[in-house]
Amino acid sequence: MNSQAALKLLSTVRHEWMNRLQMISLYAALEPEKLEELYERYRQHADEESALIRLDMPTTSLVLMQANWEGRLTYKVSADRVSLDDARVADKLVRLLSGTDGPIHVTFTDGLMVRVFGHVPDDVFTSDEVYEQTVECSTFVIKEGN
């Protein structure tokens, strides 16, 4: 990651943390009984980021965290470790993010599953990575070791 990309990510994270602090302040003033719910949501988000970082895929983790903070995708980590080519996965995700504006969900299990609601650029996934395609959604799977 170059310094411009790192600064953009830090700026996004800072902005989102400021939004969260403002939400905490508003809930404390207007709906204090819902503070616990808000705390739990933010804690779960932090736990999910920790699980992502533990996968030891730094480039992919940065792409996913930034896109998640920007509201461009969601992700779920259901594995302790995956054996995927970090640079290849990150490149696919960057190309997917730049080529679609629909919701994207990424799941780490025994590999990587990417579910896209919307247009998928032709050059992102290979035909052997296609798991399922419908009118509404396309699902791609990258197996470990690939």
Secondary structure as a PSIPRED ss2 file (coil, helix, strand):
# PSIPRED VFORMAT (PSIPRED V4.0)

   1 M C   1.000  0.000  0.000
   2 N C   1.000  0.000  0.000
   3 S H   0.000  1.000  0.000
   4 Q H   0.000  1.000  0.000
   5 A H   0.000  1.000  0.000
   6 A H   0.000  1.000  0.000
   7 L H   0.000  1.000  0.000
   8 K H   0.000  1.000  0.000
   9 L H   0.000  1.000  0.000
  10 L H   0.000  1.000  0.000
  11 S H   0.000  1.000  0.000
  12 T H   0.000  1.000  0.000
  13 V H   0.000  1.000  0.000
  14 R H   0.000  1.000  0.000
  15 H H   0.000  1.000  0.000
  16 E H   0.000  1.000  0.000
  17 W H   0.000  1.000  0.000
  18 M H   0.000  1.000  0.000
  19 N H   0.000  1.000  0.000
  20 R H   0.000  1.000  0.000
  21 L H   0.000  1.000  0.000
  22 Q H   0.000  1.000  0.000
  23 M H   0.000  1.000  0.000
  24 I H   0.000  1.000  0.000
  25 S H   0.000  1.000  0.000
  26 L H   0.000  1.000  0.000
  27 Y H   0.000  1.000  0.000
  28 A H   0.000  1.000  0.000
  29 A H   0.000  1.000  0.000
  30 L H   0.000  1.000  0.000
  31 E C   1.000  0.000  0.000
  32 P H   0.000  1.000  0.000
  33 E H   0.000  1.000  0.000
  34 K H   0.000  1.000  0.000
  35 L H   0.000  1.000  0.000
  36 E H   0.000  1.000  0.000
  37 E H   0.000  1.000  0.000
  38 L H   0.000  1.000  0.000
  39 Y H   0.000  1.000  0.000
  40 E H   0.000  1.000  0.000
  41 R H   0.000  1.000  0.000
  42 Y H   0.000  1.000  0.000
  43 R H   0.000  1.000  0.000
  44 Q H   0.000  1.000  0.000
  45 H H   0.000  1.000  0.000
  46 A H   0.000  1.000  0.000
  47 D H   0.000  1.000  0.000
  48 E H   0.000  1.000  0.000
  49 E H   0.000  1.000  0.000
  50 S H   0.000  1.000  0.000
  51 A H   0.000  1.000  0.000
  52 L H   0.000  1.000  0.000
  53 I H   0.000  1.000  0.000
  54 R H   0.000  1.000  0.000
  55 L C   1.000  0.000  0.000
  56 D C   1.000  0.000  0.000
  57 M C   1.000  0.000  0.000
  58 P H   0.000  1.000  0.000
  59 T H   0.000  1.000  0.000
  60 T H   0.000  1.000  0.000
  61 S H   0.000  1.000  0.000
  62 L H   0.000  1.000  0.000
  63 V H   0.000  1.000  0.000
  64 L H   0.000  1.000  0.000
  65 M H   0.000  1.000  0.000
  66 Q H   0.000  1.000  0.000
  67 A H   0.000  1.000  0.000
  68 N H   0.000  1.000  0.000
  69 W H   0.000  1.000  0.000
  70 E C   1.000  0.000  0.000
  71 G C   1.000  0.000  0.000
  72 R C   1.000  0.000  0.000
  73 L C   1.000  0.000  0.000
  74 T E   0.000  0.000  1.000
  75 Y E   0.000  0.000  1.000
  76 K E   0.000  0.000  1.000
  77 V E   0.000  0.000  1.000
  78 S C   1.000  0.000  0.000
  79 A C   1.000  0.000  0.000
  80 D C   1.000  0.000  0.000
  81 R C   1.000  0.000  0.000
  82 V C   1.000  0.000  0.000
  83 S C   1.000  0.000  0.000
  84 L C   1.000  0.000  0.000
  85 D C   1.000  0.000  0.000
  86 D H   0.000  1.000  0.000
  87 A H   0.000  1.000  0.000
  88 R H   0.000  1.000  0.000
  89 V H   0.000  1.000  0.000
  90 A H   0.000  1.000  0.000
  91 D H   0.000  1.000  0.000
  92 K H   0.000  1.000  0.000
  93 L H   0.000  1.000  0.000
  94 V H   0.000  1.000  0.000
  95 R H   0.000  1.000  0.000
  96 L H   0.000  1.000  0.000
  97 L H   0.000  1.000  0.000
  98 S H   0.000  1.000  0.000
  99 G H   0.000  1.000  0.000
 100 T C   1.000  0.000  0.000
 101 D C   1.000  0.000  0.000
 102 G C   1.000  0.000  0.000
 103 P C   1.000  0.000  0.000
 104 I E   0.000  0.000  1.000
 105 H E   0.000  0.000  1.000
 106 V E   0.000  0.000  1.000
 107 T E   0.000  0.000  1.000
 108 F E   0.000  0.000  1.000
 109 T C   1.000  0.000  0.000
 110 D C   1.000  0.000  0.000
 111 G E   0.000  0.000  1.000
 112 L E   0.000  0.000  1.000
 113 M E   0.000  0.000  1.000
 114 V E   0.000  0.000  1.000
 115 R E   0.000  0.000  1.000
 116 V E   0.000  0.000  1.000
 117 F C   1.000  0.000  0.000
 118 G C   1.000  0.000  0.000
 119 H C   1.000  0.000  0.000
 120 V C   1.000  0.000  0.000
 121 P C   1.000  0.000  0.000
 122 D C   1.000  0.000  0.000
 123 D C   1.000  0.000  0.000
 124 V C   1.000  0.000  0.000
 125 F C   1.000  0.000  0.000
 126 T C   1.000  0.000  0.000
 127 S H   0.000  1.000  0.000
 128 D H   0.000  1.000  0.000
 129 E H   0.000  1.000  0.000
 130 V E   0.000  0.000  1.000
 131 Y E   0.000  0.000  1.000
 132 E E   0.000  0.000  1.000
 133 Q E   0.000  0.000  1.000
 134 T C   1.000  0.000  0.000
 135 V C   1.000  0.000  0.000
 136 E C   1.000  0.000  0.000
 137 C C   1.000  0.000  0.000
 138 S E   0.000  0.000  1.000
 139 T E   0.000  0.000  1.000
 140 F E   0.000  0.000  1.000
 141 V E   0.000  0.000  1.000
 142 I E   0.000  0.000  1.000
 143 K E   0.000  0.000  1.000
 144 E C   1.000  0.000  0.000
 145 G C   1.000  0.000  0.000
 146 N C   1.000  0.000  0.000
